[in-house]
Structures are given as C-alpha cells and as structure tokens.
Amino acid sequence: MSKVDLDVIPIMKPWLGPEEASAAAEAVASGWVAQGPRVTAFEEEAARRAGAEHAVAVSSCTTALHLSLVVLGVGPGDEVIVPSLSFIATANAARYVGATPVFCDVEASTQNVTVETIEPAISPATRAVIVVHQGGTPADMDAIRALCEPRGIEVIDDAACAIGASYRGRPIGGHSSLVCFSFHPRKVITTGEGGMVMTSQEAWAERMRRLREHGMSVSAAARHASRDLVIEQYLETGFNFRMTDIQAAVGLVQLERLDQIVERRRALAERYRRYLADVPGLEMAGDPPYGRSNFQSFWIVLPDGFPVERDDLLRTMMEHGISPRRGIMAAHLEPAYDGAVHHASLPVTERLTRRSLLLPLFHVMTEEQQDRVIDVVRGSAGLGSE
C-alpha cells in the first residue's frame, strides 16, 4: 500500500453517534428548534456537572467572552491582558467592546499565562485579564486571582478547550466568577457550534440571558409558554448570541459522554508521552502539579537542533496520511494585530508558535493509528519505530 492510499488520520474527530442524531431529530419533530427548553436543560446539566451556580448557553465561546466583558463594564480606554499564544478570538473579544488587548507571554511547561507573565503587562488602565487554559491544561487560577483581585482587575477564564479538565480537584467551570466554554467540533464535546458562560453571579447570568436575545426583558421561550399577553421590552442594546434547541439536544447527549471521552484522551496522551519519551529534548503536553488536563490538544515542541524543521515535519506527516496542525498561533504576529500593545517581550510565545505542533488525538483513535503518528515523529528524530 502506498502512502497516499492510507486512510487519513484527522487531527480531531468528534464522537457522535445515533444517540445525538436521535436527540436532534426529536428536537426537530417537537417544532421547537430555536432557543427553548432544551437549552435550559443543557445549561442546568452543564452547571451541575461543573459545580457552577449559573450557566448561560450562547452561540460560541467568542460570544461568551464578549458578553463577559460587557457585564464587567469593560470598554474604551480600558486594557485587557490576554495571552498572544491563543486563538485570535481571545484578543478579538477585547476589541469588540472597544478595549485594548495587551499581549503577555506564557510559561513553556503549560503554555499558559502565569503571575510572572501577567505582572509586567499590568498598567493603570488594566481592567481585566483573560486566562486561557491552553489545550485543556489548567492555569494556576488561585495565584492569578491573588495578583489581580487586590488591584481591582477582573479575571475571566477562557476555558474554550477545558471542559472536563480540573483545577485543584474541582472541575473547570465552578471555581471562577466567569468561565467561558466552546463546543466547536475541535473541542472535547461539541454541539456543532456553540458556547457557554458559567458564573457565580446571578445578576450577571440574568443580564447575559437578556443580552444574548437582543436585550429582551422576557425571553421568547417564556412568552410562548405564557397563557397571558406578554409584551416584551428591550432594556438595552443586545445581541443575537443564542444557541438552538437542536444544538442543546446534541449537547445533552455529549455531556453524558464527557467522562468517558476525557479518560480515553488521557490514556492516549499518556501513550504518546511513553513512546516519545526518548526523543532528545522533546517537550510534550502534560498535567501541571495543581490540575488535570483533558488533553483537548496534545502538543509537542521540537528542540533546537531537531533533525527537521517544524513545517517539514508537518509535511512529512501529511505525506503519511496524517493530519497534524501547527502549534498554537501567536496573535501578535498576525496582520490584524500589527502594532498591537505588549508591555513586555514575548520570547516564549514566539518560540512555541514557531517550534510546536499538535498531534492527532480523538476518542475513537486506535492504537494502530497512533502508532503511525509516533513512528513518523520518531523517524524524523532519527530513532526507530516502537
């Protein structure tokens, strides 16, 4: 069999089955396909699992971040510290409210921001910090809050990749005042598109529910359920950030799979770590001492002096029927952020985005598929197959 005849191993493949299809079909058959009772049920179940007081389902993690900044009152003249090493949506959310995103560096071992990387970026204009749990690896939130809260700086968790991960024994979602999730197909569980904010503040949750539905004083679901005439008001300028009941129906089934998905991903990640451990100088994703990753992504960082360049390794993988991805982007190097603010240099970010890549990892990945990936990495390093 030639290389081109091999089945392509994707970077990610959602675990979707007949249960999700049936749940979506039931939503369609019910006639209620927009935001409705299934969205409420999805919010309640997600909050229960995470130990959060309130959950607000929205159209994406980007809109979740946007709403979080709105309820905090962040706007023009304010600065929001964000990691450059993140998908560009993290920085974009600050721009959506008219604030200035200020880029900070990350630590190499977790690819997350830390007190040491945030502090040099703080200025008198700093109103908030968005902390990304990169690739599902928890950041050290207690230390970051201890830095920010005495200064009156709000902290938002960008947990786009982190559902099913935990911090100091608690699920990500119930440990902070604003935590934003993504349900994009590249994430651990999916609703196709979609997101959620979990919060400890009832007033914030109520306002976000209004804002996601054009600022409406009474939701469409509540109006339709009422037996009396209800004439809504529009209390402020809002957005159309709603999730549909079809998506929520899929999400409810996916939540039932979450624990099994995370355990399988962790087992595959451990297998990568075991069989790549003897590649000289190779850095790999792993658990921090204070948390447990869901391994939404499994990243490796090539050392200086590796026999091939990062992009050449990506091409070799593709030639072998493997679909990897470059490592996390550095937003400050993108044209959209040319001339953007960063009060300190970003050497770790620039090294990681240049030297790292993401290896395929998904629930239904077989050991035979994983062996193909491992063999290419080891072969590129000048080592034999395992």
C-alpha positions in Angstrom: 0.0 0.0 0.0 1.4 3.4 -0.9 1.4 6.4 1.4 -1.4 8.1 -0.5 -3.6 5.0 -0.1 -3.6 5.2 3.7 -6.8 6.4 5.4 -6.1 10.0 6.7 -5.8 10.3 10.4 -7.6 13.5 11.3 -6.4 16.0 14.0 -9.7 15.5 15.7 -12.9 13.5 15.2 -15.9 14.2 17.4 -17.5 11.2 19.0 -21.0 11.5 17.6 -23.4 8.6 17.3 -27.1 7.6 16.8 -28.0 9.0 20.2 -27.1 12.5 19.1 -28.9 12.1 15.8 -32.0 10.9 17.6 -31.9 13.7 20.1 -31.6 16.3 17.3 -34.4 14.6 15.4 -36.6 14.8 18.4 -35.9 18.5 18.7 -36.9 19.0 15.1 -40.0 16.9 15.5 -41.1 18.9 18.5 -41.3 22.1 16.4 -39.2 24.0 18.9 -35.9 24.4 17.1 -34.7 27.8 18.3 -33.6 28.6 21.9 -36.0 26.8 24.2 -36.5 24.2 26.9 -33.5 22.0 25.7 -31.2 25.0 26.0 -32.3 25.4 29.6 -31.8 21.7 30.3 -28.4 21.8 28.8 -27.4 24.8 30.9 -28.7 23.2 34.1 -26.9 19.9 33.4 -23.6 21.6 32.5 -23.7 23.7 35.6 -24.5 20.7 37.8 -21.5 18.8 36.4 -19.1 21.6 36.9 -20.4 22.7 40.3 -21.3 26.1 38.9 -24.2 28.2 40.2 -25.3 29.5 36.8 -24.7 28.7 33.1 -25.7 30.7 30.1 -25.6 28.9 26.7 -24.6 31.1 23.7 -23.6 30.8 20.1 -19.8 30.4 20.6 -17.0 30.8 23.1 -16.2 34.1 21.4 -19.6 35.5 22.2 -19.3 34.1 25.7 -16.1 36.2 26.2 -17.7 39.2 24.6 -20.7 39.0 27.0 -18.4 38.5 30.0 -16.5 41.8 29.2 -19.9 43.6 28.7 -21.2 42.6 32.1 -17.9 43.7 33.7 -18.4 47.1 32.1 -15.1 46.9 30.2 -14.9 49.4 27.3 -13.0 52.2 25.5 -9.9 53.3 27.4 -9.6 50.0 29.3 -6.9 47.4 28.7 -7.4 43.7 28.8 -4.4 41.5 29.3 -4.5 38.4 27.1 -2.0 35.7 26.0 -0.8 36.2 22.5 -0.4 32.4 22.4 -4.1 31.7 21.8 -6.6 31.5 19.1 -7.2 35.1 17.9 -10.8 35.2 19.3 -9.4 35.8 22.8 -7.9 39.1 21.8 -10.7 40.0 19.4 -13.2 39.9 22.3 -11.5 42.8 23.9 -11.7 44.8 20.7 -15.4 44.0 20.4 -16.1 46.1 23.5 -13.7 48.9 22.4 -11.0 48.0 24.9 -7.3 47.5 24.0 -5.9 43.9 24.2 -2.5 43.8 25.8 -0.4 40.7 25.0 1.6 38.9 27.6 3.9 35.9 27.5 3.3 32.3 28.7 5.3 29.7 30.5 6.8 26.9 28.4 5.7 24.0 30.5 2.0 24.6 30.4 1.7 27.2 27.6 -0.4 29.2 30.0 -0.1 32.7 31.4 1.2 32.9 35.0 1.7 35.6 37.6 5.2 36.1 36.3 4.0 36.7 32.7 0.9 38.8 33.6 2.5 41.2 36.1 4.8 43.0 33.6 1.7 43.7 31.4 -0.3 45.4 34.1 -0.8 49.2 33.8 -3.1 51.7 35.4 -5.6 51.1 32.5 -5.8 47.3 33.1 -9.4 46.3 33.8 -9.4 42.6 33.1 -7.2 39.5 32.4 -8.4 36.7 30.2 -6.7 33.5 31.3 -6.7 30.7 28.6 -6.5 27.1 29.8 -4.5 26.2 26.7 -5.2 22.9 25.1 -7.2 21.8 28.2 -4.3 22.3 30.6 -5.5 24.3 33.6 -3.8 27.6 34.5 -3.0 28.3 38.2 -6.0 30.4 38.9 -5.5 30.9 42.6 -2.2 32.6 42.1 -3.5 34.7 39.3 -6.5 35.9 41.3 -4.2 36.7 44.2 -2.3 39.0 41.9 -5.3 40.6 40.2 -8.1 41.0 42.7 -6.3 43.3 45.2 -5.7 45.6 42.2 -9.3 45.6 41.2 -8.6 43.6 38.0 -11.3 41.2 36.9 -10.3 37.6 35.8 -12.1 35.7 33.0 -11.4 32.1 32.2 -11.2 31.3 28.5 -11.9 27.6 29.0 -12.7 27.1 25.3 -10.7 23.8 25.4 -11.1 22.9 29.1 -14.4 21.2 29.7 -13.7 18.0 31.6 -10.4 19.3 33.0 -10.0 20.1 36.7 -8.2 22.5 38.9 -7.2 21.5 42.5 -9.7 18.7 42.4 -12.6 20.7 41.1 -14.0 20.8 37.5 -13.1 23.8 35.5 -16.3 25.9 35.5 -17.2 26.0 39.1 -14.0 27.7 40.5 -14.2 31.2 39.0 -16.7 34.0 38.6 -16.7 34.0 34.7 -15.7 30.8 32.8 -16.3 30.6 29.0 -16.5 27.3 27.1 -16.6 26.3 23.4 -18.5 23.4 21.8 -16.8 23.7 18.4 -16.2 20.3 16.7 -12.4 20.5 17.6 -13.3 20.6 21.3 -13.8 17.6 23.6 -17.6 17.7 23.3 -19.5 19.5 20.6 -22.8 21.0 19.6 -21.5 21.8 16.1 -21.0 25.4 17.1 -21.9 26.9 20.5 -20.5 28.1 23.7 -21.4 28.8 27.4 -20.6 31.1 30.3 -20.6 29.7 33.8 -20.8 32.3 36.6 -21.3 32.6 40.3 -23.2 35.9 40.0 -26.9 35.6 39.4 -27.2 39.2 38.2 -24.6 38.6 35.6 -26.3 35.5 34.4 -29.7 37.2 34.2 -28.2 40.1 32.2 -26.3 37.8 29.8 -29.5 35.9 29.1 -31.1 39.2 28.1 -28.2 40.4 26.1 -27.9 37.1 24.1 -31.5 37.7 23.0 -31.4 41.4 21.8 -31.7 42.7 25.3 -35.3 41.4 25.6 -36.9 41.7 29.0 -38.8 38.4 28.6 -37.3 35.5 26.7 -39.1 34.2 23.6 -39.5 30.8 25.4 -41.2 32.5 28.4 -43.5 34.5 26.1 -44.6 31.4 24.2 -45.2 29.5 27.4 -47.3 32.2 29.0 -51.1 32.0 28.8 -51.4 35.7 29.3 -50.5 38.5 26.9 -46.8 39.4 27.3 -45.4 42.4 25.6 -41.6 42.5 26.0 -39.4 45.5 26.4 -35.8 46.0 25.1 -33.9 47.2 28.1 -30.5 47.8 26.4 -28.8 47.2 23.1 -28.3 43.4 22.9 -27.0 40.8 20.5 -28.2 37.7 18.7 -25.9 35.2 20.6 -28.5 32.4 21.1 -28.0 28.6 21.0 -30.6 26.5 19.3 -32.6 23.6 20.9 -31.2 21.3 18.2 -27.7 22.1 19.3 -28.6 21.8 23.0 -30.2 18.4 22.4 -26.9 17.2 21.0 -25.0 18.8 23.8 -27.0 16.9 26.5 -26.0 13.6 24.9 -22.4 14.8 24.6 -22.3 15.7 28.4 -23.2 12.0 29.1 -20.1 11.0 27.2 -17.8 13.6 28.7 -16.1 11.5 31.4 -15.5 8.6 29.0 -14.1 10.9 26.4 -11.7 12.6 28.8 -10.4 9.2 30.2 -9.8 7.9 26.7 -8.0 11.1 25.7 -5.8 10.9 28.8 -4.9 7.3 28.1 -3.9 8.2 24.5 -1.9 11.2 25.8 0.0 9.0 28.2 0.8 6.6 25.4 2.2 9.5 23.3 4.3 10.5 26.3 5.6 7.0 26.9 6.6 6.2 23.3 8.1 9.7 22.6 9.9 10.0 25.9 13.3 9.1 24.4 13.2 11.8 21.7 16.0 14.0 22.8 14.8 17.4 24.1 11.2 17.0 23.0 8.7 18.9 25.2 5.2 17.5 25.5 1.8 18.3 27.0 1.2 17.0 30.5 -0.6 17.7 33.8 0.5 20.6 35.9 1.1 19.9 39.6 -2.2 21.6 40.6 -4.6 20.3 37.9 -5.7 17.6 35.5 -5.8 18.2 31.7 -8.5 16.8 29.4 -5.9 16.8 26.6 -8.1 18.6 24.2 -4.8 19.1 22.3 -1.6 17.1 22.6 1.3 19.4 21.7 4.9 18.7 21.2 7.7 21.3 21.0 10.7 20.5 18.8 14.1 21.3 20.4 16.6 23.4 18.6 18.8 21.1 16.6 16.0 18.7 15.8 16.9 17.0 12.5 14.0 18.6 10.6 12.2 21.9 10.8 8.7 22.0 12.3 7.0 22.7 8.9 8.9 19.9 7.3 7.7 17.5 9.9 4.1 18.7 9.3 4.6 18.0 5.6 6.1 14.5 6.3 3.1 13.6 8.4 0.7 14.7 5.7 2.6 12.5 3.2 2.0 9.6 5.6 -1.7 10.2 5.7 -1.7 12.1 9.0 -3.4 15.5 9.5 -1.5 17.4 12.2 -1.7 21.1 12.9 0.9 23.8 13.7 1.1 24.7 17.4 -1.0 27.5 18.9 -0.9 30.7 17.0 0.7 33.9 18.3 -1.9 36.6 17.7 0.6 39.5 18.0 2.3 38.2 14.8 -0.9 38.3 12.8 -1.6 41.2 10.4 -4.8 42.0 12.3 -2.6 42.9 15.3 0.3 44.6 13.6 1.4 47.3 16.1 -0.6 45.8 19.0 0.3 46.6 22.6 2.6 44.3 24.6 4.4 45.9 27.6 7.0 43.1 27.7 8.7 40.9 25.2 7.2 37.6 24.3 10.1 35.2 23.7 8.4 32.0 25.0 5.3 32.7 22.8 7.4 33.2 19.7 9.4 30.0 20.3 6.4 27.9 21.0 4.4 29.1 17.9 7.5 28.5 15.7 8.6 25.1 17.1 5.4 23.4 18.2 2.8 21.2 16.6 -0.4 19.4 17.6 -0.7 15.6 17.1 -3.9 13.9 16.3 -5.9 12.9 19.3 -9.6 11.8 19.5 -11.7 9.4 21.4 -12.1 6.7 18.7 -8.4 6.9 17.7 -6.9 3.4 17.5 -3.5 2.4 18.8 -2.6 1.4 15.2 -3.4 5.0 14.1 -1.5 6.4 17.0 1.5 4.2 16.2 1.6 5.7 12.7 1.9 9.2 14.2 4.5 8.1 16.7 6.6 6.3 14.1 6.8 9.5 11.9 7.9 11.6 14.8 10.5 9.1 16.0 11.7 8.6 12.4 12.1 12.3 11.9 14.2 12.4 15.1 16.4 9.6 13.7 15.0 6.9 16.0 13.5 3.6 15.2 9.9 2.5 15.5 8.5 1.3 18.8 
